[in-house]
Amino acid sequence: MSHILDKLQNSSKDQKRFSFLESVLIWEGTIVPQTLADQFEIHKKQAEILIHEYMELYPENLAYNGSQLVYEIQQSFIPQFTDGQLESYIQQTPFGESVTQLAMPSRNLKPNLVRPLLLAIRQQKRLKIQYASVSSPEFSERIIQPHNIVFDGLRWHVRAYCEKNQGFRDFVLSRIHPEFVSEILDGADHFDLEDEAWHNRLNVTFIPDPRLDASRQQLIALDYDMEQTETGFHKTMAVREALLMYFVNRLGLDQYRSKPEAQQIILEPNCKAILKDYLPD
């Protein structure tokens, strides 16, 4: 077994193949060597060797079913090379061709805009940019000290210390002047560890809209993988304070619709009261 582990540590190719193997097992329940062979354009015998190497490492995950001539996932399965999400399976397998994703408007992001941001984050540098916002639509110079790039599901942001405002802020990447050549400056003196809103995590609890009848509430609970307690269904997630507004907005929790069928979920009342000070009016 040790020789297989040594091989894995030195081979990203085998790790990728094991990740594919696990994704197929999780979402299809079985795998055959030909599936691996077709995916990676290798000989069937080589695919069989890979499966047996995986079984030697993780015998509790996989077993051979001689009557069906397939390798089957076991109830004790624990993924080692994949996050087990459906998105990962779709991206790795031919089924991705049968999946349609809703197209969203593209953002004005160019490599020459993002490169200096990544460099400044990696090297902990200050960065001079030209930025505009809805409240200040004219581009003006800002010097920022970035520490993370964030995707909120619709837009890309950079989390950074703003020297103008003397605090940590979110900057929408598509609002950085696309033609301005961002200038890398000397070393940063404000770092992510100082960004309290970034490190502070808040528990966000949401529930089915109580205006819905019991059967519909149960259906919504299934949609969001909610837990059931004596008081009803709920889902609690830890969210960075700095990203709370985006999370609430993305789930539609920032507005209250007149029809419960359209609303579907709301912030749990006690949670809403706690989060009031963290959300815009």
Secondary structure, 3 states (H helix, E strand, C coil): CHHHHHHHHCCHHHHHHHHHHHHHHHHHCEECHHHHHHHHCCCHHHHHHHHHHHHHHCCCCEEEECCCCEEEECCCCCCCCCCCCHHHHHHHCHHHHHCCCCCCCCCCCCHHHHHHHHHHHHHCEEEEEEECCCCCCCCEEEEEEEEEEEECCCCEEEEEEECCCCEEEEEEHHHECCCCCCEEEEECCCCHHHCHHHHCEEEEEEEECCCCCHHHHHHHHHHCCCEEECCEEEEEEEEEHHHHHHHHHHCCCCCCCCCHHHHCEEECHHHHHHHHHHCCC
